Amino acid sequence: MESLRLSSVQLIGPLKRYVTQVILLLAVLLGALSSSTAQSELTSFIDLYAQIQESSDDTERLTLSEQISSVMVSHWSENQLEEDAHDVLGSAMGFAQAGSGKERLTIVSWNVELKNQTHAYGAVVVFNGKKGIQQAQSLRFKRPTALRSTLDDQSRYTSKEWPGAIYYEVLLRHLGNRPVYTLLGWDGADNIKTRKVVETLTVSGNKLKFGVPIISAGLGSTKRYILEYSDQVSAILQWREDLDMIIMDHLSPPNPDLAGQTSFYGPDMSYDGFIWKKNRWVLEEDVDVRDPDLRTPWNNPKRLQRRYRN
């Protein structure tokens, strides 16, 4: 009997180690499976966007854009934002992120080029809402109308009437204890004009509000700043960490007779900037910027072949 007890005791140690190893192996396999599933979800978003670019039908393109929004919101409402989301999605779509913890905000955006060479847009914002719980919310693009034929610098917008852009940079600042986000974006406009925009955004509970009057570019304050210029040229709008400033091309017409006709505007080789001062972005003109790489523009989304110009 004593011999049997000793044998049982001798088996307990190896058995525990075996069970522990099995549990660890299962945990690794489950983790890998979860990571693989997440990677597959991110890749499916890119596949849907590729279908938009390949389609020749506007209705189908817009339907696919709505589908991307729907699956993204569903996915990030149930799963935490993946650490490699920028690496996977950023190569095909606009991906911008700022902040950490409760203040972290991520926006994924894309364009839909239509037959008339205007653009529709889609986007999903991932942020921490009430009680710090991650929220995923789609932005509903509001197309220009006869009453609002272009983007203006004084209007406020919600997620249900978003003016649209592809955002490639988000900057986090604070008004007191309240975080405010500044977005740098691209708007393809039409076949004669392109825009870049400095947009402002706040989060109130679970609500997104675009248009915060924190931009000083002359008399009074504006809610956003818009660069509008010829479709035939590129213009700079970028955050320069080394200068602690938003840098942008100064735009002007090729001759005074075209003043106000922004479809003829382009960079004149001088630069302006916005610096954060006393809780607002303040315009500084004719900034001395010495950077040989500054002329490299942000890589605009690939446009569809202009097959509709024939």
C-alpha positions as CSV (number, residue, x, y, z in Angstrom):
1,M,0.0,0.0,0.0
2,E,2.8,2.4,0.9
3,S,4.4,1.6,-2.5
4,L,1.2,2.5,-4.3
5,R,1.0,5.9,-2.4
6,L,4.5,6.7,-3.4
7,S,3.8,6.0,-7.1
8,S,0.7,8.2,-7.0
9,V,2.8,11.1,-5.5
10,Q,5.5,10.6,-8.1
11,L,2.9,10.9,-10.9
12,I,1.3,14.1,-9.7
13,G,4.2,16.4,-10.5
14,P,4.6,15.3,-14.2
15,L,0.9,15.3,-14.7
16,K,0.6,18.9,-13.5
17,R,3.4,19.9,-15.8
18,Y,1.7,18.2,-18.7
19,V,-1.7,19.8,-18.0
20,T,0.0,23.2,-17.7
21,Q,1.8,22.8,-21.0
22,V,-1.5,21.8,-22.7
23,I,-3.2,24.8,-21.3
24,L,-0.4,27.2,-22.4
25,L,-0.5,25.6,-25.9
26,L,-4.2,26.0,-26.2
27,A,-3.9,29.7,-25.1
28,V,-1.3,30.3,-27.8
29,L,-3.4,28.6,-30.5
30,L,-6.5,30.6,-29.5
31,G,-4.5,33.8,-29.5
32,A,-3.1,33.0,-32.9
33,L,-6.6,32.1,-34.2
34,S,-8.0,35.4,-32.8
35,S,-5.2,37.4,-34.4
36,S,-5.7,35.6,-37.7
37,T,-9.5,36.3,-37.6
38,A,-8.8,40.0,-36.9
39,Q,-6.3,40.1,-39.7
40,S,-8.8,38.5,-42.0
41,E,-11.5,41.1,-41.1
42,L,-9.1,44.0,-41.9
43,T,-8.2,42.5,-45.2
44,S,-11.9,42.1,-46.1
45,F,-12.3,45.9,-45.6
46,I,-9.6,46.5,-48.2
47,D,-11.1,43.9,-50.6
48,L,-14.4,45.8,-50.4
49,Y,-12.7,49.0,-51.2
50,A,-10.9,47.4,-54.1
51,Q,-14.4,46.4,-55.5
52,I,-15.4,50.1,-55.4
53,Q,-12.4,51.0,-57.5
54,E,-13.1,48.2,-60.0
55,S,-16.8,48.9,-60.4
56,S,-18.1,51.0,-63.3
57,D,-21.5,51.6,-61.7
58,D,-22.1,54.6,-59.3
59,T,-25.0,52.9,-57.5
60,E,-22.9,49.8,-56.9
61,R,-19.9,51.9,-55.7
62,L,-22.1,53.7,-53.2
63,T,-23.7,50.5,-52.0
64,L,-20.2,49.0,-51.4
65,S,-19.2,52.1,-49.5
66,E,-22.2,51.7,-47.2
67,Q,-21.3,48.0,-46.8
68,I,-17.7,48.9,-45.7
69,S,-19.1,51.3,-43.1
70,S,-21.5,48.7,-41.8
71,V,-19.0,45.9,-41.4
72,M,-16.4,48.2,-39.8
73,V,-18.9,49.5,-37.2
74,S,-20.1,45.9,-36.5
75,H,-16.5,44.6,-36.1
76,W,-15.2,47.4,-33.9
77,S,-18.4,47.5,-31.8
78,E,-17.5,44.0,-30.7
79,N,-13.7,43.9,-30.9
80,Q,-10.9,46.2,-29.8
81,L,-9.2,48.2,-32.5
82,E,-6.2,46.1,-33.7
83,E,-2.7,47.3,-33.0
84,D,-1.7,46.7,-36.7
85,A,-4.8,48.4,-38.1
86,H,-2.8,51.3,-39.4
87,D,-0.3,49.0,-41.2
88,V,-3.0,47.0,-42.8
89,L,-5.5,49.7,-43.7
90,G,-3.3,52.7,-44.1
91,S,-1.9,51.5,-47.4
92,A,-5.3,51.7,-49.1
93,M,-7.4,54.1,-47.1
94,G,-7.0,57.2,-45.0
95,F,-6.1,56.2,-41.5
96,A,-5.4,58.7,-38.7
97,Q,-5.1,58.3,-35.0
98,A,-4.3,60.5,-32.0
99,G,-4.4,60.3,-28.2
100,S,-4.2,57.4,-25.8
101,G,-6.4,55.7,-23.3
102,K,-9.8,57.5,-22.9
103,E,-8.8,60.2,-25.4
104,R,-7.7,58.0,-28.2
105,L,-9.5,58.6,-31.5
106,T,-9.1,56.8,-34.8
107,I,-10.7,57.7,-38.1
108,V,-10.7,55.5,-41.2
109,S,-11.9,57.2,-44.4
110,W,-12.1,56.6,-48.1
111,N,-13.4,58.2,-51.3
112,V,-15.8,57.0,-54.0
113,E,-15.1,58.7,-57.3
114,L,-18.2,59.0,-59.4
115,K,-18.8,59.2,-63.2
116,N,-19.3,63.0,-63.1
117,Q,-15.8,63.2,-61.5
118,T,-17.1,64.4,-58.1
119,H,-16.5,62.4,-55.0
120,A,-18.5,60.8,-52.3
121,Y,-16.9,59.7,-49.0
122,G,-17.2,57.1,-46.2
123,A,-15.7,57.0,-42.8
124,V,-15.8,55.3,-39.4
125,V,-14.6,56.8,-36.2
126,V,-13.5,54.6,-33.3
127,F,-13.4,56.4,-30.0
128,N,-14.1,56.0,-26.3
129,G,-17.6,57.1,-25.4
130,K,-19.5,57.1,-22.2
131,K,-17.8,55.3,-19.3
132,G,-14.7,54.8,-21.5
133,I,-16.3,52.1,-23.6
134,Q,-15.0,51.8,-27.2
135,Q,-17.5,53.0,-29.8
136,A,-17.5,52.7,-33.5
137,Q,-19.6,55.2,-35.5
138,S,-20.0,55.8,-39.2
139,L,-20.1,59.2,-40.8
140,R,-22.9,59.8,-43.3
141,F,-21.7,61.9,-46.2
142,K,-23.9,64.8,-47.1
143,R,-23.5,65.7,-50.8
144,P,-23.3,69.3,-51.9
145,T,-26.6,70.9,-52.9
146,A,-27.7,74.1,-54.6
147,L,-27.9,75.7,-51.2
148,R,-24.5,74.3,-50.1
149,S,-22.5,74.0,-53.3
150,T,-19.2,74.0,-51.5
151,L,-17.6,73.4,-48.1
152,D,-17.7,76.5,-45.9
153,D,-15.7,77.5,-42.8
154,Q,-18.5,78.4,-40.4
155,S,-21.0,75.5,-40.4
156,R,-21.2,72.8,-37.7
157,Y,-21.8,69.2,-38.7
158,T,-22.7,66.0,-37.0
159,S,-22.0,62.4,-38.0
160,K,-25.3,62.4,-39.9
161,E,-24.4,65.3,-42.1
162,W,-20.6,65.0,-42.6
163,P,-19.1,67.1,-45.5
164,G,-16.6,64.4,-46.4
165,A,-12.8,64.1,-46.8
166,I,-10.0,61.6,-46.5
167,Y,-8.2,62.3,-43.3
168,Y,-4.5,61.5,-43.0
169,E,-3.5,63.3,-39.8
170,V,-5.2,63.9,-36.4
171,L,-3.8,66.2,-33.8
172,L,-4.9,66.2,-30.2
173,R,-5.1,69.5,-28.2
174,H,-7.1,70.5,-25.1
175,L,-9.5,73.3,-24.3
176,G,-9.2,73.2,-20.5
177,N,-9.8,69.6,-19.7
178,R,-11.8,68.9,-22.9
179,P,-9.9,67.2,-25.8
180,V,-10.3,68.7,-29.2
181,Y,-9.1,67.0,-32.4
182,T,-7.8,68.7,-35.5
183,L,-8.0,66.7,-38.7
184,L,-6.0,67.3,-41.9
185,G,-7.8,66.0,-44.9
186,W,-8.1,65.8,-48.7
187,D,-11.2,66.4,-50.8
188,G,-11.1,65.6,-54.5
189,A,-14.0,68.1,-55.1
190,D,-14.4,67.8,-58.9
191,N,-12.4,67.7,-62.1
192,I,-11.2,71.3,-61.9
193,K,-10.6,71.8,-58.2
194,T,-9.1,70.0,-55.3
195,R,-9.3,70.9,-51.6
196,K,-7.4,70.3,-48.4
197,V,-9.0,71.1,-45.1
198,V,-8.1,71.7,-41.5
199,E,-11.2,70.3,-39.7
200,T,-12.0,70.4,-36.0
201,L,-13.8,67.7,-34.0
202,T,-15.0,67.1,-30.5
203,V,-16.6,64.1,-28.8
204,S,-19.5,64.7,-26.4
205,G,-20.6,61.4,-24.8
206,N,-21.3,59.3,-27.8
207,K,-21.8,62.2,-30.2
208,L,-19.3,63.6,-32.7
209,K,-19.4,67.3,-33.6
210,F,-17.5,68.8,-36.4
211,G,-16.7,72.5,-36.4
212,V,-15.1,74.0,-33.3
213,P,-14.3,77.8,-33.5
214,I,-10.6,77.5,-32.6
215,I,-9.0,78.7,-35.9
216,S,-7.9,82.3,-36.2
217,A,-7.0,83.2,-39.7
218,G,-7.7,86.9,-39.8
219,L,-10.7,88.6,-38.2
220,G,-12.6,86.4,-35.8
221,S,-12.6,82.7,-35.6
222,T,-13.5,80.0,-38.0
223,K,-14.5,76.3,-37.5
224,R,-12.3,75.0,-40.3
225,Y,-9.7,76.2,-42.8
226,I,-10.0,75.3,-46.5
227,L,-7.3,75.3,-49.2
228,E,-8.9,75.2,-52.7
229,Y,-6.8,75.0,-55.8
230,S,-6.4,73.7,-59.3
231,D,-6.9,70.0,-59.9
232,Q,-3.7,70.1,-62.0
233,V,-1.3,70.9,-59.1
234,S,-0.4,69.5,-55.6
235,A,-0.4,71.5,-52.4
236,I,1.1,70.9,-49.0
237,L,-0.9,70.6,-45.8
238,Q,1.1,68.7,-43.2
239,W,2.0,68.6,-39.5
240,R,5.7,69.4,-38.8
241,E,6.7,68.0,-35.5
242,D,10.1,69.7,-35.6
243,L,8.4,73.1,-36.0
244,D,5.4,72.3,-33.8
245,M,3.3,73.8,-36.6
246,I,0.8,72.9,-39.3
247,I,2.5,73.9,-42.6
248,M,0.7,74.7,-45.9
249,D,1.4,76.1,-49.3
250,H,0.3,79.7,-49.8
251,L,-2.0,79.7,-52.8
252,S,-2.4,82.4,-55.4
253,P,-3.7,82.8,-59.0
254,P,-1.2,83.0,-61.9
255,N,-2.3,86.7,-62.5
256,P,-4.4,89.2,-60.6
257,D,-7.3,89.0,-63.1
258,L,-8.0,85.4,-61.8
259,A,-8.3,86.4,-58.2
260,G,-11.2,84.5,-56.5
261,Q,-11.3,81.8,-59.2
262,T,-9.7,79.0,-57.1
263,S,-9.7,76.5,-59.9
264,F,-6.7,78.5,-61.2
265,Y,-4.9,78.8,-57.9
266,G,-1.7,77.0,-57.0
267,P,1.4,77.1,-54.7
268,D,3.5,80.3,-55.1
269,M,6.6,78.8,-53.3
270,S,5.8,80.5,-50.0
271,Y,4.4,78.9,-46.9
272,D,1.9,79.7,-44.2
273,G,1.4,77.9,-40.9
274,F,-0.8,77.4,-37.9
275,I,0.6,77.3,-34.4
276,W,-1.3,76.4,-31.2
277,K,-1.4,79.5,-29.1
278,K,-3.8,80.3,-26.2
279,N,-6.3,77.5,-27.0
280,R,-6.5,78.1,-30.7
281,W,-4.8,77.6,-34.0
282,V,-3.3,81.0,-35.1
283,L,-2.3,81.7,-38.7
284,E,1.3,82.8,-39.3
285,E,2.0,84.0,-42.9
286,D,5.2,83.7,-44.9
287,V,6.8,81.1,-42.6
288,D,10.5,80.3,-43.2
289,V,10.5,76.5,-43.9
290,R,13.7,74.9,-45.0
291,D,13.2,71.2,-45.7
292,P,14.2,69.6,-49.0
293,D,11.4,67.0,-48.5
294,L,8.6,69.5,-48.1
295,R,7.7,69.5,-51.8
296,T,6.9,65.8,-51.5
297,P,3.0,65.9,-51.4
298,W,0.8,63.6,-49.4
299,N,0.1,60.6,-51.5
300,N,-3.5,61.3,-52.7
301,P,-5.8,58.2,-53.2
302,K,-5.4,56.7,-56.6
303,R,-8.1,57.9,-58.9
304,L,-10.0,55.8,-61.3
305,Q,-9.1,56.0,-64.9
306,R,-10.7,58.9,-66.6
307,R,-12.7,56.7,-68.9
308,Y,-15.8,59.0,-68.6
309,R,-14.1,61.9,-70.4
310,N,-14.3,60.1,-73.8
